[in-house]
Structures are given as structure tokens and as C-alpha cells.
Amino acid sequence: MPVVKTSLSIRPEILEQIKLRGQGISTIIGRDLERLYTLYSRALRQVNLTIKEASFLVDLLNGTLLDANSAASLHWEVDDGIKLDGLDSKWGIDGAEFIKKIASLSEIQKLALIDAAERFWKGHEGKEFNNWIIECFMIKNYDTPEIK
């Protein structure tokens, strides 16, 4: 399989974790990222968001930087988005139920949602909103009326 050479900067504690996992830093990083992205895909398929719920999340997370530790509190971010910005009304969803839905997710599922929102914002230019939401969040049931 062809590879692309690149350089990266990495925190020392992460580099130590990589070294604990075997020889060949590039190989370990590539393998681990492949594992992580596979887990994200599987987690997204389990969450089963609607277009409106995913739209709420991309709106909420636009420009937000959440790390692995803060991802566990995503439901509190959702709660703030409802209380402070009325995002539940904006996107036509039941805010209380959505908070419960997000709170019930595993940490990997929450991280996968954050990753999907980041991918949405990175690649949304020139793409049709609903189609890009469906692709980024792996939405299966999208008979929701089109969002303008």
C-alpha cells in the first residue's frame, strides 16, 4: 500500500505512548489512526442521528475545540446550546430528549460526533448542506424534510 511522507509535531507524552506500542513510529501512528477512524465510523452508525440533530451539532460545534477529556461532557454543551442560543428551536428538535440522547452515548460515540462536525466544517465549501450532513454523520434514515 502506498504511503505519503509527512512531518508532524507531537507532544512528548503521546510520543511515549506510541513508542510503547512497537517499532516504527510512522507505522504505529498510521495503524492507530486507522483503528481510531474505524471506531468512529462504527460509533456513528450506532448513534443514528437525524439531519436536524446533526445540524444542531454542527451549529453548536462550529469553531469549538473539544479534546478527548471534554468530549464526555458533550451533553452539557448541548444543554448550553439550548439554553443560551435556542438551537433546539432553530433546528426543530426536542431539546430535552436530545440532551438525554447525547448523555446516553459512550465516550467514543461522543468523540465520533465531534469528529463528524469537524469534518463537516473542514469540507463543507461547495457542498449541498443536507447531503454533506448525511455523509459526515453517516445518517441512514433521512426522510426529514429538507432544511433550507
ChimeraX commands (.cxc) that place a marker at each C-alpha (Angstrom):
marker #1 position 0.00,0.00,0.00 radius 0.5
marker #1 position 1.47,3.39,-0.96 radius 0.5
marker #1 position 2.25,5.87,1.78 radius 0.5
marker #1 position 2.81,9.62,1.86 radius 0.5
marker #1 position 5.67,11.04,3.86 radius 0.5
marker #1 position 4.85,14.00,6.06 radius 0.5
marker #1 position 6.15,15.58,9.22 radius 0.5
marker #1 position 4.28,16.27,12.41 radius 0.5
marker #1 position 4.75,17.76,15.82 radius 0.5
marker #1 position 3.61,15.68,18.74 radius 0.5
marker #1 position 3.51,16.14,22.49 radius 0.5
marker #1 position 6.22,14.13,24.33 radius 0.5
marker #1 position 3.70,12.13,26.38 radius 0.5
marker #1 position 1.92,11.00,23.20 radius 0.5
marker #1 position 5.24,10.04,21.61 radius 0.5
marker #1 position 5.99,7.88,24.66 radius 0.5
marker #1 position 2.63,6.15,24.24 radius 0.5
marker #1 position 3.45,5.47,20.59 radius 0.5
marker #1 position 6.86,4.02,21.47 radius 0.5
marker #1 position 5.22,1.67,23.99 radius 0.5
marker #1 position 3.27,0.12,21.13 radius 0.5
marker #1 position 6.15,-1.11,18.98 radius 0.5
marker #1 position 8.85,-0.29,16.48 radius 0.5
marker #1 position 8.43,2.23,13.71 radius 0.5
marker #1 position 6.75,5.41,14.87 radius 0.5
marker #1 position 5.16,6.06,11.45 radius 0.5
marker #1 position 3.77,2.55,11.27 radius 0.5
marker #1 position 2.29,2.77,14.77 radius 0.5
marker #1 position 0.73,6.20,14.14 radius 0.5
marker #1 position -0.79,5.03,10.85 radius 0.5
marker #1 position -2.13,1.82,12.39 radius 0.5
marker #1 position -3.57,3.60,15.41 radius 0.5
marker #1 position -5.25,6.28,13.32 radius 0.5
marker #1 position -6.76,3.61,11.10 radius 0.5
marker #1 position -8.13,1.91,14.22 radius 0.5
marker #1 position -9.47,5.19,15.59 radius 0.5
marker #1 position -11.22,6.20,12.37 radius 0.5
marker #1 position -12.73,2.73,12.07 radius 0.5
marker #1 position -14.07,3.05,15.62 radius 0.5
marker #1 position -15.51,6.49,14.79 radius 0.5
marker #1 position -17.32,5.05,11.76 radius 0.5
marker #1 position -18.77,2.18,13.79 radius 0.5
marker #1 position -19.78,4.54,16.60 radius 0.5
marker #1 position -21.55,6.92,14.20 radius 0.5
marker #1 position -23.58,4.09,12.71 radius 0.5
marker #1 position -24.77,3.22,16.24 radius 0.5
marker #1 position -25.87,6.77,17.16 radius 0.5
marker #1 position -28.49,7.13,14.41 radius 0.5
marker #1 position -28.94,10.91,14.33 radius 0.5
marker #1 position -31.49,12.76,12.25 radius 0.5
marker #1 position -30.45,15.51,9.85 radius 0.5
marker #1 position -31.88,18.08,12.26 radius 0.5
marker #1 position -29.92,16.67,15.22 radius 0.5
marker #1 position -26.70,16.59,13.21 radius 0.5
marker #1 position -27.39,20.15,12.04 radius 0.5
marker #1 position -27.78,21.19,15.68 radius 0.5
marker #1 position -24.37,19.66,16.43 radius 0.5
marker #1 position -22.52,21.29,13.54 radius 0.5
marker #1 position -24.06,24.61,14.52 radius 0.5
marker #1 position -23.12,24.08,18.18 radius 0.5
marker #1 position -19.58,22.90,17.49 radius 0.5
marker #1 position -18.63,25.44,14.81 radius 0.5
marker #1 position -15.20,26.68,15.87 radius 0.5
marker #1 position -15.23,24.75,19.15 radius 0.5
marker #1 position -12.19,22.72,20.13 radius 0.5
marker #1 position -13.06,19.75,22.31 radius 0.5
marker #1 position -10.43,17.23,23.34 radius 0.5
marker #1 position -10.80,13.62,24.42 radius 0.5
marker #1 position -11.44,14.65,28.01 radius 0.5
marker #1 position -14.06,17.31,27.33 radius 0.5
marker #1 position -15.94,15.12,24.85 radius 0.5
marker #1 position -17.51,13.22,27.75 radius 0.5
marker #1 position -19.44,16.36,28.64 radius 0.5
marker #1 position -20.87,16.92,25.14 radius 0.5
marker #1 position -24.40,16.73,26.56 radius 0.5
marker #1 position -23.61,19.79,28.71 radius 0.5
marker #1 position -22.51,21.63,25.57 radius 0.5
marker #1 position -25.85,20.65,24.01 radius 0.5
marker #1 position -27.66,21.93,27.09 radius 0.5
marker #1 position -25.80,25.25,26.83 radius 0.5
marker #1 position -26.65,25.49,23.13 radius 0.5
marker #1 position -30.30,25.11,24.00 radius 0.5
marker #1 position -30.34,27.50,26.96 radius 0.5
marker #1 position -28.06,30.18,25.53 radius 0.5
marker #1 position -28.74,30.03,21.79 radius 0.5
marker #1 position -32.12,28.29,21.38 radius 0.5
marker #1 position -30.61,25.74,18.99 radius 0.5
marker #1 position -33.39,23.26,19.68 radius 0.5
marker #1 position -35.97,25.75,18.35 radius 0.5
marker #1 position -33.72,26.77,15.47 radius 0.5
marker #1 position -33.36,23.16,14.29 radius 0.5
marker #1 position -36.85,21.98,15.28 radius 0.5
marker #1 position -35.90,19.27,17.76 radius 0.5
marker #1 position -36.98,18.35,21.28 radius 0.5
marker #1 position -34.11,19.76,23.32 radius 0.5
marker #1 position -34.74,17.73,26.48 radius 0.5
marker #1 position -34.85,14.48,24.52 radius 0.5
marker #1 position -31.73,15.39,22.58 radius 0.5
marker #1 position -29.81,16.08,25.79 radius 0.5
marker #1 position -30.86,12.63,27.06 radius 0.5
marker #1 position -29.85,11.02,23.77 radius 0.5
marker #1 position -26.39,12.61,23.82 radius 0.5
marker #1 position -25.92,11.91,27.55 radius 0.5
marker #1 position -26.66,8.22,26.96 radius 0.5
marker #1 position -23.86,7.83,24.41 radius 0.5
marker #1 position -20.49,6.28,25.09 radius 0.5
marker #1 position -17.40,8.46,25.03 radius 0.5
marker #1 position -16.30,7.03,21.67 radius 0.5
marker #1 position -19.71,7.87,20.21 radius 0.5
marker #1 position -19.42,11.44,21.51 radius 0.5
marker #1 position -15.91,11.71,20.07 radius 0.5
marker #1 position -17.21,10.40,16.75 radius 0.5
marker #1 position -19.90,13.10,16.70 radius 0.5
marker #1 position -17.31,15.78,17.41 radius 0.5
marker #1 position -15.08,14.37,14.66 radius 0.5
marker #1 position -18.02,14.35,12.22 radius 0.5
marker #1 position -18.76,18.00,12.99 radius 0.5
marker #1 position -15.09,18.90,12.47 radius 0.5
marker #1 position -15.07,17.07,9.13 radius 0.5
marker #1 position -18.28,18.87,8.17 radius 0.5
marker #1 position -16.73,22.30,8.72 radius 0.5
marker #1 position -13.45,21.32,7.07 radius 0.5
marker #1 position -15.09,20.18,3.83 radius 0.5
marker #1 position -18.45,21.95,3.56 radius 0.5
marker #1 position -17.49,24.56,0.94 radius 0.5
marker #1 position -19.41,23.99,-2.27 radius 0.5
marker #1 position -21.36,21.03,-0.90 radius 0.5
marker #1 position -25.12,20.76,-0.52 radius 0.5
marker #1 position -25.86,21.04,3.21 radius 0.5
marker #1 position -28.12,18.00,3.73 radius 0.5
marker #1 position -26.02,15.68,1.58 radius 0.5
marker #1 position -22.83,16.68,3.39 radius 0.5
marker #1 position -24.51,16.25,6.82 radius 0.5
marker #1 position -25.72,12.80,5.75 radius 0.5
marker #1 position -22.22,11.83,4.61 radius 0.5
marker #1 position -20.32,13.20,7.61 radius 0.5
marker #1 position -22.69,11.76,10.22 radius 0.5
marker #1 position -23.49,8.53,8.31 radius 0.5
marker #1 position -27.21,9.22,8.60 radius 0.5
marker #1 position -29.29,6.26,7.46 radius 0.5
marker #1 position -32.86,7.50,7.78 radius 0.5
marker #1 position -33.09,10.88,6.16 radius 0.5
marker #1 position -36.72,11.30,5.27 radius 0.5
marker #1 position -36.64,14.51,7.32 radius 0.5
marker #1 position -37.91,17.49,5.31 radius 0.5
marker #1 position -35.11,19.40,3.64 radius 0.5
marker #1 position -33.56,22.14,5.73 radius 0.5
marker #1 position -33.05,25.47,3.99 radius 0.5
marker link #1:1,2 radius 0.2
marker link #1:2,3 radius 0.2
marker link #1:3,4 radius 0.2
marker link #1:4,5 radius 0.2
marker link #1:5,6 radius 0.2
marker link #1:6,7 radius 0.2
marker link #1:7,8 radius 0.2
marker link #1:8,9 radius 0.2
marker link #1:9,10 radius 0.2
marker link #1:10,11 radius 0.2
marker link #1:11,12 radius 0.2
marker link #1:12,13 radius 0.2
marker link #1:13,14 radius 0.2
marker link #1:14,15 radius 0.2
marker link #1:15,16 radius 0.2
marker link #1:16,17 radius 0.2
marker link #1:17,18 radius 0.2
marker link #1:18,19 radius 0.2
marker link #1:19,20 radius 0.2
marker link #1:20,21 radius 0.2
marker link #1:21,22 radius 0.2
marker link #1:22,23 radius 0.2
marker link #1:23,24 radius 0.2
marker link #1:24,25 radius 0.2
marker link #1:25,26 radius 0.2
marker link #1:26,27 radius 0.2
marker link #1:27,28 radius 0.2
marker link #1:28,29 radius 0.2
marker link #1:29,30 radius 0.2
marker link #1:30,31 radius 0.2
marker link #1:31,32 radius 0.2
marker link #1:32,33 radius 0.2
marker link #1:33,34 radius 0.2
marker link #1:34,35 radius 0.2
marker link #1:35,36 radius 0.2
marker link #1:36,37 radius 0.2
marker link #1:37,38 radius 0.2
marker link #1:38,39 radius 0.2
marker link #1:39,40 radius 0.2
marker link #1:40,41 radius 0.2
marker link #1:41,42 radius 0.2
marker link #1:42,43 radius 0.2
marker link #1:43,44 radius 0.2
marker link #1:44,45 radius 0.2
marker link #1:45,46 radius 0.2
marker link #1:46,47 radius 0.2
marker link #1:47,48 radius 0.2
marker link #1:48,49 radius 0.2
marker link #1:49,50 radius 0.2
marker link #1:50,51 radius 0.2
marker link #1:51,52 radius 0.2
marker link #1:52,53 radius 0.2
marker link #1:53,54 radius 0.2
marker link #1:54,55 radius 0.2
marker link #1:55,56 radius 0.2
marker link #1:56,57 radius 0.2
marker link #1:57,58 radius 0.2
marker link #1:58,59 radius 0.2
marker link #1:59,60 radius 0.2
marker link #1:60,61 radius 0.2
marker link #1:61,62 radius 0.2
marker link #1:62,63 radius 0.2
marker link #1:63,64 radius 0.2
marker link #1:64,65 radius 0.2
marker link #1:65,66 radius 0.2
marker link #1:66,67 radius 0.2
marker link #1:67,68 radius 0.2
marker link #1:68,69 radius 0.2
marker link #1:69,70 radius 0.2
marker link #1:70,71 radius 0.2
marker link #1:71,72 radius 0.2
marker link #1:72,73 radius 0.2
marker link #1:73,74 radius 0.2
marker link #1:74,75 radius 0.2
marker link #1:75,76 radius 0.2
marker link #1:76,77 radius 0.2
marker link #1:77,78 radius 0.2
marker link #1:78,79 radius 0.2
marker link #1:79,80 radius 0.2
marker link #1:80,81 radius 0.2
marker link #1:81,82 radius 0.2
marker link #1:82,83 radius 0.2
marker link #1:83,84 radius 0.2
marker link #1:84,85 radius 0.2
marker link #1:85,86 radius 0.2
marker link #1:86,87 radius 0.2
marker link #1:87,88 radius 0.2
marker link #1:88,89 radius 0.2
marker link #1:89,90 radius 0.2
marker link #1:90,91 radius 0.2
marker link #1:91,92 radius 0.2
marker link #1:92,93 radius 0.2
marker link #1:93,94 radius 0.2
marker link #1:94,95 radius 0.2
marker link #1:95,96 radius 0.2
marker link #1:96,97 radius 0.2
marker link #1:97,98 radius 0.2
marker link #1:98,99 radius 0.2
marker link #1:99,100 radius 0.2
marker link #1:100,101 radius 0.2
marker link #1:101,102 radius 0.2
marker link #1:102,103 radius 0.2
marker link #1:103,104 radius 0.2
marker link #1:104,105 radius 0.2
marker link #1:105,106 radius 0.2
marker link #1:106,107 radius 0.2
marker link #1:107,108 radius 0.2
marker link #1:108,109 radius 0.2
marker link #1:109,110 radius 0.2
marker link #1:110,111 radius 0.2
marker link #1:111,112 radius 0.2
marker link #1:112,113 radius 0.2
marker link #1:113,114 radius 0.2
marker link #1:114,115 radius 0.2
marker link #1:115,116 radius 0.2
marker link #1:116,117 radius 0.2
marker link #1:117,118 radius 0.2
marker link #1:118,119 radius 0.2
marker link #1:119,120 radius 0.2
marker link #1:120,121 radius 0.2
marker link #1:121,122 radius 0.2
marker link #1:122,123 radius 0.2
marker link #1:123,124 radius 0.2
marker link #1:124,125 radius 0.2
marker link #1:125,126 radius 0.2
marker link #1:126,127 radius 0.2
marker link #1:127,128 radius 0.2
marker link #1:128,129 radius 0.2
marker link #1:129,130 radius 0.2
marker link #1:130,131 radius 0.2
marker link #1:131,132 radius 0.2
marker link #1:132,133 radius 0.2
marker link #1:133,134 radius 0.2
marker link #1:134,135 radius 0.2
marker link #1:135,136 radius 0.2
marker link #1:136,137 radius 0.2
marker link #1:137,138 radius 0.2
marker link #1:138,139 radius 0.2
marker link #1:139,140 radius 0.2
marker link #1:140,141 radius 0.2
marker link #1:141,142 radius 0.2
marker link #1:142,143 radius 0.2
marker link #1:143,144 radius 0.2
marker link #1:144,145 radius 0.2
marker link #1:145,146 radius 0.2
marker link #1:146,147 radius 0.2
marker link #1:147,148 radius 0.2
view
